[in-house]
Amino acid sequence: MKQHTVADSPYGDLTLVAEDGVLCGLYMTEHRHRPLEETFGARVTADEGPFPAVVEQLEAYFAGELREFDLPLRMNGTAFQRSVWERLLAIPYGETRSYGQLAAELGSPGASRAVGLANGRNPVSIIVPCHRVIGAGGSLTGYGGGLERKQRLLEFERSGAGAAEPSAAGVLF
Protein backbone atom coordinates (compact mmCIF):
# COMPACT_ATOMS: atom_id res chain seq x y z
CA MET A 1 0.00 0.00 0.00
CA LYS A 2 1.35 3.42 -0.96
CA GLN A 3 0.69 6.79 0.63
CA HIS A 4 2.26 10.21 0.34
CA THR A 5 2.52 13.61 1.95
CA VAL A 6 4.04 16.97 1.07
CA ALA A 7 6.63 18.63 3.30
CA ASP A 8 8.02 22.14 3.11
CA SER A 9 11.78 22.68 2.72
CA PRO A 10 14.20 25.50 1.89
CA TYR A 11 14.29 24.00 -1.62
CA GLY A 12 10.54 23.98 -2.17
CA ASP A 13 7.87 21.41 -1.46
CA LEU A 14 9.04 17.81 -1.15
CA THR A 15 6.66 14.98 -1.94
CA LEU A 16 7.38 12.00 0.30
CA VAL A 17 6.10 8.58 -0.80
CA ALA A 18 5.95 5.44 1.34
CA GLU A 19 5.20 1.86 0.39
CA ASP A 20 4.05 -0.45 3.19
CA GLY A 21 5.25 2.10 5.73
CA VAL A 22 8.77 2.50 4.27
CA LEU A 23 9.96 5.61 2.43
CA CYS A 24 10.39 4.86 -1.29
CA GLY A 25 10.26 8.32 -2.85
CA LEU A 26 11.27 11.92 -2.23
CA TYR A 27 10.55 14.23 -5.14
CA MET A 28 10.96 17.97 -5.57
CA THR A 29 8.57 20.15 -7.51
CA GLU A 30 9.35 19.93 -11.21
CA HIS A 31 11.54 16.87 -10.57
CA ARG A 32 12.71 15.51 -13.90
CA HIS A 33 11.81 11.83 -13.35
CA ARG A 34 8.92 12.39 -10.96
CA PRO A 35 6.33 9.64 -11.33
CA LEU A 36 2.70 10.54 -11.91
CA GLU A 37 0.99 11.66 -8.71
CA GLU A 38 -1.70 9.01 -9.05
CA THR A 39 1.01 6.37 -8.42
CA PHE A 40 1.80 7.87 -4.97
CA GLY A 41 -1.26 6.44 -3.22
CA ALA A 42 -3.51 8.29 -0.81
CA ARG A 43 -2.39 11.66 0.51
CA VAL A 44 -2.03 11.77 4.28
CA THR A 45 -0.77 14.35 6.74
CA ALA A 46 2.92 14.57 7.58
CA ASP A 47 2.23 13.21 11.07
CA GLU A 48 0.96 9.85 9.77
CA GLY A 49 2.77 6.63 8.84
CA PRO A 50 6.56 6.85 8.47
CA PHE A 51 6.47 10.54 7.65
CA PRO A 52 7.05 12.12 11.10
CA ALA A 53 10.54 10.56 11.32
CA VAL A 54 11.33 11.55 7.73
CA VAL A 55 10.21 15.15 8.26
CA GLU A 56 12.10 15.35 11.57
CA GLN A 57 15.34 14.20 9.94
CA LEU A 58 14.87 16.47 6.92
CA GLU A 59 14.33 19.44 9.24
CA ALA A 60 17.50 18.52 11.19
CA TYR A 61 19.46 18.21 7.93
CA PHE A 62 18.27 21.61 6.67
CA ALA A 63 19.07 23.14 10.08
CA GLY A 64 22.64 21.85 9.75
CA GLU A 65 22.25 19.41 12.62
CA LEU A 66 22.27 16.12 10.66
CA ARG A 67 24.82 14.91 8.14
CA GLU A 68 23.52 11.42 7.41
CA PHE A 69 19.99 10.11 7.48
CA ASP A 70 19.00 7.08 9.52
CA LEU A 71 15.79 5.95 7.86
CA PRO A 72 14.65 2.67 6.38
CA LEU A 73 14.33 3.06 2.62
CA ARG A 74 12.84 0.92 -0.11
CA MET A 75 14.73 1.64 -3.31
CA ASN A 76 12.97 0.04 -6.27
CA GLY A 77 15.16 -0.24 -9.36
CA THR A 78 17.39 -2.54 -11.38
CA ALA A 79 20.35 -4.28 -9.76
CA PHE A 80 22.73 -1.79 -11.40
CA GLN A 81 20.68 1.21 -10.25
CA ARG A 82 20.59 -0.12 -6.69
CA SER A 83 24.39 -0.62 -6.74
CA VAL A 84 24.84 3.02 -7.83
CA TRP A 85 22.44 4.24 -5.13
CA GLU A 86 24.34 2.26 -2.50
CA ARG A 87 27.55 4.04 -3.61
CA LEU A 88 25.77 7.41 -3.28
CA LEU A 89 25.15 6.65 0.39
CA ALA A 90 28.91 6.22 0.86
CA ILE A 91 29.77 9.75 -0.37
CA PRO A 92 30.51 11.76 2.78
CA TYR A 93 28.59 14.91 3.61
CA GLY A 94 30.13 17.95 1.95
CA GLU A 95 32.15 15.89 -0.54
CA THR A 96 31.57 15.02 -4.18
CA ARG A 97 32.44 12.22 -6.56
CA SER A 98 32.44 12.23 -10.34
CA TYR A 99 30.38 9.84 -12.42
CA GLY A 100 33.67 8.30 -13.57
CA GLN A 101 34.85 7.78 -10.00
CA LEU A 102 31.62 6.01 -9.11
CA ALA A 103 31.88 3.84 -12.22
CA ALA A 104 35.44 2.86 -11.25
CA GLU A 105 34.31 2.10 -7.67
CA LEU A 106 31.68 -0.22 -9.15
CA GLY A 107 34.35 -2.03 -11.17
CA SER A 108 33.15 -0.62 -14.50
CA PRO A 109 35.40 2.35 -15.30
CA GLY A 110 33.80 2.85 -18.73
CA ALA A 111 30.27 3.05 -17.35
CA SER A 112 30.15 6.70 -16.28
CA ARG A 113 27.19 7.41 -18.57
CA ALA A 114 25.26 4.45 -17.13
CA VAL A 115 26.11 5.69 -13.63
CA GLY A 116 24.73 9.09 -14.61
CA LEU A 117 21.49 7.57 -15.86
CA ALA A 118 21.09 5.53 -12.66
CA ASN A 119 21.92 8.58 -10.56
CA GLY A 120 19.21 10.53 -12.37
CA ARG A 121 16.64 7.85 -11.51
CA ASN A 122 17.36 7.96 -7.77
CA PRO A 123 13.86 7.89 -6.25
CA VAL A 124 14.88 9.32 -2.85
CA SER A 125 16.78 12.51 -3.58
CA ILE A 126 18.54 14.43 -0.81
CA ILE A 127 18.42 11.45 1.57
CA VAL A 128 20.28 9.34 -1.01
CA PRO A 129 22.62 12.18 -1.98
CA CYS A 130 22.68 12.15 -5.77
CA HIS A 131 23.42 15.89 -5.62
CA ARG A 132 26.97 14.96 -4.54
CA VAL A 133 27.80 13.57 -8.00
CA ILE A 134 29.45 15.95 -10.45
CA GLY A 135 30.98 15.84 -13.90
CA ALA A 136 34.64 15.31 -14.69
CA GLY A 137 36.68 18.34 -13.76
CA GLY A 138 34.16 19.46 -11.15
CA SER A 139 31.43 20.68 -13.51
CA LEU A 140 27.83 20.62 -12.36
CA THR A 141 25.82 18.34 -14.56
CA GLY A 142 22.25 17.09 -14.53
CA TYR A 143 20.14 16.89 -11.41
CA GLY A 144 16.53 15.76 -11.25
CA GLY A 145 15.64 18.72 -9.05
CA GLY A 146 17.43 21.22 -11.29
CA LEU A 147 20.99 22.51 -11.36
CA GLU A 148 20.19 25.52 -9.18
CA ARG A 149 19.00 23.23 -6.37
CA LYS A 150 22.03 20.98 -6.83
CA GLN A 151 24.36 23.96 -6.52
CA ARG A 152 22.51 25.24 -3.44
CA LEU A 153 22.65 21.81 -1.75
CA LEU A 154 26.38 21.47 -2.44
CA GLU A 155 27.06 24.99 -1.16
CA PHE A 156 24.97 24.30 1.94
CA GLU A 157 26.95 21.14 2.72
CA ARG A 158 30.33 22.69 1.90
CA SER A 159 29.61 25.63 4.19
CA GLY A 160 30.00 23.23 7.10
CA ALA A 161 26.47 23.92 8.25
CA GLY A 162 26.09 20.37 9.55
CA ALA A 163 27.75 19.54 12.85
CA ALA A 164 26.18 16.26 13.91
CA GLU A 165 28.02 12.98 13.89
CA PRO A 166 27.02 10.70 11.01
CA SER A 167 24.84 7.65 11.56
CA ALA A 168 24.02 4.64 9.42
CA ALA A 169 21.12 4.62 6.98
CA GLY A 170 18.95 1.51 6.85
CA VAL A 171 18.32 0.71 3.20
CA LEU A 172 16.16 -2.16 1.98
CA PHE A 173 17.33 -3.04 -1.53
C-alpha positions as CSV (number, residue, x, y, z in Angstrom):
1,M,0.0,0.0,0.0
2,K,1.4,3.4,-1.0
3,Q,0.7,6.8,0.6
4,H,2.3,10.2,0.3
5,T,2.5,13.6,1.9
6,V,4.0,17.0,1.1
7,A,6.6,18.6,3.3
8,D,8.0,22.1,3.1
9,S,11.8,22.7,2.7
10,P,14.2,25.5,1.9
11,Y,14.3,24.0,-1.6
12,G,10.5,24.0,-2.2
13,D,7.9,21.4,-1.5
14,L,9.0,17.8,-1.2
15,T,6.7,15.0,-1.9
16,L,7.4,12.0,0.3
17,V,6.1,8.6,-0.8
18,A,5.9,5.4,1.3
19,E,5.2,1.9,0.4
20,D,4.1,-0.5,3.2
21,G,5.3,2.1,5.7
22,V,8.8,2.5,4.3
23,L,10.0,5.6,2.4
24,C,10.4,4.9,-1.3
25,G,10.3,8.3,-2.9
26,L,11.3,11.9,-2.2
27,Y,10.5,14.2,-5.1
28,M,11.0,18.0,-5.6
29,T,8.6,20.1,-7.5
30,E,9.3,19.9,-11.2
31,H,11.5,16.9,-10.6
32,R,12.7,15.5,-13.9
33,H,11.8,11.8,-13.4
34,R,8.9,12.4,-11.0
35,P,6.3,9.6,-11.3
36,L,2.7,10.5,-11.9
37,E,1.0,11.7,-8.7
38,E,-1.7,9.0,-9.1
39,T,1.0,6.4,-8.4
40,F,1.8,7.9,-5.0
41,G,-1.3,6.4,-3.2
42,A,-3.5,8.3,-0.8
43,R,-2.4,11.7,0.5
44,V,-2.0,11.8,4.3
45,T,-0.8,14.4,6.7
46,A,2.9,14.6,7.6
47,D,2.2,13.2,11.1
48,E,1.0,9.8,9.8
49,G,2.8,6.6,8.8
50,P,6.6,6.8,8.5
51,F,6.5,10.5,7.7
52,P,7.1,12.1,11.1
53,A,10.5,10.6,11.3
54,V,11.3,11.5,7.7
55,V,10.2,15.1,8.3
56,E,12.1,15.4,11.6
57,Q,15.3,14.2,9.9
58,L,14.9,16.5,6.9
59,E,14.3,19.4,9.2
60,A,17.5,18.5,11.2
61,Y,19.5,18.2,7.9
62,F,18.3,21.6,6.7
63,A,19.1,23.1,10.1
64,G,22.6,21.9,9.7
65,E,22.2,19.4,12.6
66,L,22.3,16.1,10.7
67,R,24.8,14.9,8.1
68,E,23.5,11.4,7.4
69,F,20.0,10.1,7.5
70,D,19.0,7.1,9.5
71,L,15.8,6.0,7.9
72,P,14.6,2.7,6.4
73,L,14.3,3.1,2.6
74,R,12.8,0.9,-0.1
75,M,14.7,1.6,-3.3
76,N,13.0,0.0,-6.3
77,G,15.2,-0.2,-9.4
78,T,17.4,-2.5,-11.4
79,A,20.4,-4.3,-9.8
80,F,22.7,-1.8,-11.4
81,Q,20.7,1.2,-10.3
82,R,20.6,-0.1,-6.7
83,S,24.4,-0.6,-6.7
84,V,24.8,3.0,-7.8
85,W,22.4,4.2,-5.1
86,E,24.3,2.3,-2.5
87,R,27.5,4.0,-3.6
88,L,25.8,7.4,-3.3
89,L,25.1,6.7,0.4
90,A,28.9,6.2,0.9
91,I,29.8,9.7,-0.4
92,P,30.5,11.8,2.8
93,Y,28.6,14.9,3.6
94,G,30.1,18.0,2.0
95,E,32.1,15.9,-0.5
96,T,31.6,15.0,-4.2
97,R,32.4,12.2,-6.6
98,S,32.4,12.2,-10.3
99,Y,30.4,9.8,-12.4
100,G,33.7,8.3,-13.6
101,Q,34.9,7.8,-10.0
102,L,31.6,6.0,-9.1
103,A,31.9,3.8,-12.2
104,A,35.4,2.9,-11.2
105,E,34.3,2.1,-7.7
106,L,31.7,-0.2,-9.2
107,G,34.4,-2.0,-11.2
108,S,33.1,-0.6,-14.5
109,P,35.4,2.4,-15.3
110,G,33.8,2.9,-18.7
111,A,30.3,3.1,-17.3
112,S,30.2,6.7,-16.3
113,R,27.2,7.4,-18.6
114,A,25.3,4.4,-17.1
115,V,26.1,5.7,-13.6
116,G,24.7,9.1,-14.6
117,L,21.5,7.6,-15.9
118,A,21.1,5.5,-12.7
119,N,21.9,8.6,-10.6
120,G,19.2,10.5,-12.4
121,R,16.6,7.8,-11.5
122,N,17.4,8.0,-7.8
123,P,13.9,7.9,-6.2
124,V,14.9,9.3,-2.9
125,S,16.8,12.5,-3.6
126,I,18.5,14.4,-0.8
127,I,18.4,11.4,1.6
128,V,20.3,9.3,-1.0
129,P,22.6,12.2,-2.0
130,C,22.7,12.2,-5.8
131,H,23.4,15.9,-5.6
132,R,27.0,15.0,-4.5
133,V,27.8,13.6,-8.0
134,I,29.5,16.0,-10.5
135,G,31.0,15.8,-13.9
136,A,34.6,15.3,-14.7
137,G,36.7,18.3,-13.8
138,G,34.2,19.5,-11.2
139,S,31.4,20.7,-13.5
140,L,27.8,20.6,-12.4
141,T,25.8,18.3,-14.6
142,G,22.2,17.1,-14.5
143,Y,20.1,16.9,-11.4
144,G,16.5,15.8,-11.3
145,G,15.6,18.7,-9.0
146,G,17.4,21.2,-11.3
147,L,21.0,22.5,-11.4
148,E,20.2,25.5,-9.2
149,R,19.0,23.2,-6.4
150,K,22.0,21.0,-6.8
151,Q,24.4,24.0,-6.5
152,R,22.5,25.2,-3.4
153,L,22.7,21.8,-1.7
154,L,26.4,21.5,-2.4
155,E,27.1,25.0,-1.2
156,F,25.0,24.3,1.9
157,E,26.9,21.1,2.7
158,R,30.3,22.7,1.9
159,S,29.6,25.6,4.2
160,G,30.0,23.2,7.1
161,A,26.5,23.9,8.3
162,G,26.1,20.4,9.6
163,A,27.7,19.5,12.8
164,A,26.2,16.3,13.9
165,E,28.0,13.0,13.9
166,P,27.0,10.7,11.0
167,S,24.8,7.7,11.6
168,A,24.0,4.6,9.4
169,A,21.1,4.6,7.0
170,G,18.9,1.5,6.8
171,V,18.3,0.7,3.2
172,L,16.2,-2.2,2.0
173,F,17.3,-3.0,-1.5
